[in-house]
Amino acid sequence: MKRVKIAVLVSGGGTNLQALINAEKSGVIKSGKISLVVSDKAGAYALERAEKAAISGVTLTKAECGGRENFEDKLIETLKASGAELIVLAGFTAILSEKFTRAFEGRIINVHPSLIPSFCGKGFYGLRVHEAALSYGVKVTGATVHFVNEVPDGGKIIMQKAVEIKEDDTPETLQRRVMEQAEWVILPAAVELVCKKIINGDIL
C-alpha cells in the first residue's frame, strides 16, 4: 500500500510532532509516513523526539543560511531531495514566503490554536493566541488545521474543533487544554485525510 512521505517542520518542543508520531504508531495515520523532521532552531527538543522514533532530523537556521531567502531555498532543496509529498507545520514559527508556498502548493498544512478567523494572522502564535482569547472574553476557542498559502493563517480550512473556556483559565491552562482536546486530535486526523486525497489524486 502506498504511503505519502511526510516532512514535519518544527521550532521547539515538538508536542504536535509527538502527537503525529503516536498517531502513526496507533494507526490513526495509515496513509502517510513521517520521513523527515526539519527544525529552524538548533537544539530543539523536537529533534530528540524524531531521533527516538528513528526519523531523520535536520537543523536549518536562517543565521547559518545567511538570511531568509537562502534559508527558504535550502529548505525547498532539502524537502524536495527527501521526496516529501506533504509538509506539516507543527509549531513552526517562521513565516514562509509566497515563493515557498508556491513550490508546494496544496501540500502544506498547519495547525493553529484558535478557531480561525479569530485570533490568527501575523503575531498570533504560542501563548499570545490564548492571552488574546481570554482578554477578549470569548467563551469558546479551539484549534484549526488549514492549508498554508502566502497569507499567515489564510489558507483553506480542513478541520476545526472547539474547546470551552473555563472561568479560572490562564493562558497556560488554556493552551494545554487546546492542545490535548483539539490540536492533538484534529492534526493527525487532517494529516490522514490529506494523505488519502494525495493517494487518490484529489490533490495534484
JOTA-V179516 format. One record per pair of residues at least 24 apart in sequence whose C-alpha atoms are under 8 Angstrom apart, sorted by the first residue. I is the first residue (numbers start at 0). GAP is how many residues later the second one is. D is the distance in Angstrom with one decimal. If there is no record, write none. Layout:
i = <I	I>
gap = <GAP	GAP>
d = <D	D>
This chain:
i = <1	1	2	2	2	2	2	2	3	3	3	3	3	3	3	3	3	4	4	4	4	4	4	4	4	5	5	5	5	5	5	5	5	5	5	6	6	6	6	6	6	6	6	6	6	6	7	7	7	7	7	7	7	7	8	8	8	8	8	8	8	8	8	8	9	9	9	9	9	9	9	9	9	9	10	10	10	10	10	10	10	10	11	11	11	11	11	11	11	12	12	12	13	13	13	13	13	13	13	14	15	15	15	15	15	16	16	16	17	18	18	19	19	19	20	22	27	27	27	28	28	28	28	29	30	30	30	30	31	31	31	34	34	35	35	38	39	39	71	71	75	75	85	92	94	95	96	97	97	100	100	100	101	104	105	105	105	105	106	106	107	107	108	108	108	108	109	109	109	109	110	110	110	110	110	110	111	111	111	111	111	112	112	112	112	112	112	112	113	113	113	113	114	114	114	114	114	114	114	115	115	115	119	119	120	120	120	120	121	126	126	126	129	129	129	129	130	130	133	133	133	137	138	138	138	139	139	140	140	141	141	141	142	142	142	142	143	143	144	144	144	157	158	158	159	160>
gap = <29	197	27	28	29	30	192	196	27	28	29	80	81	82	191	194	195	27	28	29	30	78	79	80	81	26	27	28	29	30	78	79	80	81	82	27	28	29	30	31	72	77	78	79	80	81	26	28	29	30	79	80	81	82	28	29	30	31	78	79	80	81	82	83	27	28	29	30	36	79	80	81	82	83	28	29	30	33	35	80	81	82	27	29	32	33	34	79	80	31	32	33	30	31	32	33	35	76	77	31	74	75	167	168	171	29	32	73	31	165	169	164	167	168	32	165	160	161	164	159	160	162	163	162	161	164	165	168	159	160	163	47	49	46	48	53	52	54	24	28	24	27	109	32	57	54	53	51	52	47	48	49	47	44	41	42	97	98	40	96	39	40	36	37	38	39	35	36	37	38	32	33	34	35	72	76	31	32	33	41	71	29	30	31	62	65	66	70	27	28	29	30	26	27	28	29	45	46	47	27	28	37	32	33	30	31	32	33	30	44	45	48	41	42	44	45	39	40	35	36	37	27	25	26	27	24	25	24	37	36	40	41	35	36	39	40	39	42	41	42	45	32	27	31	26	25>
d = <7.1	7.3	7.4	4.8	4.5	6.1	7.7	7.7	6.2	4.2	6.0	7.8	6.1	7.1	5.9	7.5	7.2	6.0	5.3	6.1	5.9	6.8	5.0	5.3	6.5	6.5	5.7	4.5	5.7	6.8	5.5	6.1	4.9	5.9	7.2	6.0	6.0	4.7	5.7	7.4	7.2	5.7	7.8	6.3	4.9	6.3	7.2	6.3	4.8	6.3	5.8	4.7	5.9	6.6	5.9	4.9	5.9	7.9	7.3	6.2	4.9	6.0	7.7	5.8	7.2	6.1	4.8	6.8	6.8	6.5	5.5	5.5	4.5	7.7	5.3	5.6	5.5	6.4	7.6	6.0	4.9	6.2	7.8	7.2	4.9	6.1	6.0	6.9	7.7	6.1	4.7	4.9	7.9	6.5	4.1	7.8	7.3	7.1	7.0	7.5	5.6	7.1	7.4	6.4	7.9	7.1	7.9	6.2	6.9	5.5	7.2	7.8	7.5	5.6	7.4	6.2	6.9	7.0	7.2	6.4	7.2	7.1	5.1	6.8	6.0	5.6	6.0	7.9	7.7	6.8	5.8	7.9	7.7	7.4	7.9	7.9	7.9	7.8	7.8	6.6	7.0	7.5	7.5	7.7	7.2	7.0	5.8	7.0	4.6	6.9	5.5	6.2	7.7	7.5	6.6	7.5	6.9	7.8	7.5	8.0	5.8	5.4	6.8	5.5	4.4	5.4	5.6	5.6	6.4	6.4	6.9	5.6	4.4	6.6	6.8	6.5	5.6	5.2	6.4	7.5	7.9	6.1	4.4	6.5	7.8	6.8	7.6	7.1	5.6	4.8	4.4	6.2	5.9	5.3	5.3	5.6	6.7	7.6	7.2	7.8	6.4	7.6	7.8	6.2	7.7	4.9	5.3	7.4	6.0	6.1	7.0	6.8	5.1	7.9	6.6	6.3	7.9	5.3	8.0	7.8	7.3	7.6	6.2	5.2	7.7	4.6	5.4	6.7	7.9	5.7	6.2	8.0	6.7	8.0	5.6	5.7	7.6	7.8	7.1	6.3	7.0	6.7	6.6	6.6	7.0	7.1>
